[in-house]
Amino acid sequence: MAFLTIKQAQEMLAPGGHFPAWVGDLGLRIESISADGVRARLPRSAHVQRAGGVVAGQALMAMADTLLVFTFAEALGRLPSMATISLTTNFMRAAVDCDVIGHARAVKLGRTTVFGEVTFHTESDPAPIAQSTAAFAVLPDNPRFSNVGARADEP
């Protein structure tokens, strides 16, 4: 049985959820969560496109970072506080006026550091348009890290 359901993941993306509001503004739609990873869709939107209808690389990188949070939570069986150590994205070709599908998977789970990758493609073509690799720190349990989006001086 999955640790996270699709419904729970979508609620985490909603305003007031686990992520800052601007992540929710991407409009990500979680399509599947399993031990094999997470699949999600970044819907076509002028909000994430630049001139010529090209999906902005920043949107793909934010999508990668977000999907990996879900992927690692599922793989670890809990939702620890995490911090991105590194995120590298290679862009192979443009996605123009289309939805983008991302498939995230955990590559290695350490006690304090986890590694993952996300492969992106368009709905109409399974050939990759980009690939991200990342390392995240798994932080010690601390309520200070659980209030996402709050200023340091706020409870």
C-alpha positions in Angstrom: 0.0 0.0 0.0 1.3 3.4 -0.9 2.3 5.9 1.8 0.8 8.8 -0.1 -2.4 8.8 -2.1 -2.8 10.9 -5.2 -5.5 12.9 -3.3 -3.1 13.5 -0.4 -0.4 14.7 -2.8 -2.8 17.0 -4.6 -3.8 18.5 -1.2 -0.2 19.1 -0.4 0.1 21.2 -3.6 -3.0 23.2 -2.8 -2.9 26.6 -1.1 -2.1 26.1 2.6 -0.6 22.7 1.9 3.0 21.5 2.2 4.5 23.7 -0.5 4.7 27.5 -1.0 1.7 28.9 -2.9 3.8 29.6 -6.1 4.4 25.8 -6.4 0.7 25.3 -6.4 0.4 27.9 -9.1 2.2 25.5 -11.5 -1.0 23.5 -11.7 0.8 20.1 -11.3 -1.5 17.1 -11.5 -0.3 14.0 -9.8 -1.2 11.0 -12.0 0.4 8.1 -10.1 2.4 7.3 -6.9 4.0 3.9 -6.3 7.2 2.3 -5.1 8.5 2.8 -8.6 8.1 6.6 -8.4 5.7 9.5 -9.2 4.2 10.5 -12.5 2.7 14.0 -12.8 1.5 16.4 -15.5 2.4 20.1 -15.9 -0.6 21.3 -17.9 -0.1 23.7 -20.8 -0.5 27.2 -19.5 0.6 30.7 -20.5 1.6 30.9 -16.8 4.6 28.5 -17.4 5.4 29.4 -21.0 7.8 31.9 -22.5 7.8 33.5 -26.0 6.7 31.1 -28.7 4.8 28.8 -26.3 8.0 27.1 -25.0 7.6 25.7 -21.5 10.0 27.6 -19.2 12.9 25.6 -17.9 12.3 27.1 -14.4 8.8 25.4 -14.4 10.4 22.1 -15.2 13.0 22.5 -12.5 10.4 23.4 -9.9 8.3 20.4 -11.1 11.4 18.1 -10.7 12.1 19.3 -7.2 8.5 18.9 -6.1 8.0 15.5 -7.6 11.1 14.3 -5.9 9.7 15.3 -2.5 6.8 13.0 -3.1 9.1 10.3 -4.5 11.3 10.3 -1.5 8.4 10.4 0.9 6.9 7.4 -0.8 10.2 5.5 -0.8 11.0 6.3 2.8 7.4 5.7 4.0 7.3 9.1 5.8 7.4 12.8 5.0 10.7 14.0 6.5 11.8 17.6 6.3 14.2 17.8 3.3 16.4 20.4 1.7 17.6 20.3 -1.9 21.4 20.0 -2.0 21.7 20.0 -5.8 19.4 19.9 -8.8 20.8 19.6 -12.3 18.6 19.7 -15.4 19.7 18.9 -18.9 17.3 20.3 -21.6 17.2 18.2 -24.7 14.5 19.9 -26.8 11.7 22.4 -26.3 8.2 21.5 -25.3 5.9 23.9 -27.2 2.2 24.5 -26.5 1.7 21.1 -24.8 1.4 19.4 -21.4 4.7 18.0 -20.0 4.8 14.6 -18.2 7.4 14.0 -15.5 8.4 10.6 -14.1 10.4 10.8 -10.9 12.2 7.9 -9.2 14.5 7.4 -6.2 17.9 6.3 -7.2 19.6 5.9 -3.8 18.2 6.3 -0.3 20.8 7.1 2.4 20.2 7.9 6.0 20.8 11.6 5.6 21.1 12.1 1.8 18.8 10.8 -0.9 19.3 10.9 -4.7 16.7 10.9 -7.5 16.0 11.6 -11.1 13.1 12.9 -13.2 12.6 12.3 -16.9 10.3 14.7 -18.8 8.5 14.1 -22.1 5.5 15.5 -23.9 2.1 13.7 -24.0 2.4 13.1 -27.7 6.1 12.0 -27.8 7.7 9.7 -25.2 11.2 10.8 -26.3 12.8 12.8 -23.4 12.7 16.6 -23.5 14.7 17.0 -20.3 16.2 15.1 -17.4 16.9 16.3 -13.8 19.1 14.6 -11.2 19.1 15.8 -7.6 20.4 15.2 -4.1 18.3 16.1 -1.0 19.4 16.3 2.6 17.0 14.5 5.0 16.9 16.8 7.9 16.4 15.8 11.6 12.8 15.9 12.8 12.2 19.4 14.0 8.9 21.3 14.1 10.8 24.4 13.0 11.1 22.9 9.5 7.4 21.9 9.2 5.8 25.3 8.7 6.6 25.7 5.0 6.4 29.3 3.8 6.5 30.9 7.3 9.1 33.5 8.2 11.8 32.4 10.7 10.3 34.6 13.4 6.8 33.2 13.0 5.5 30.2 14.9 
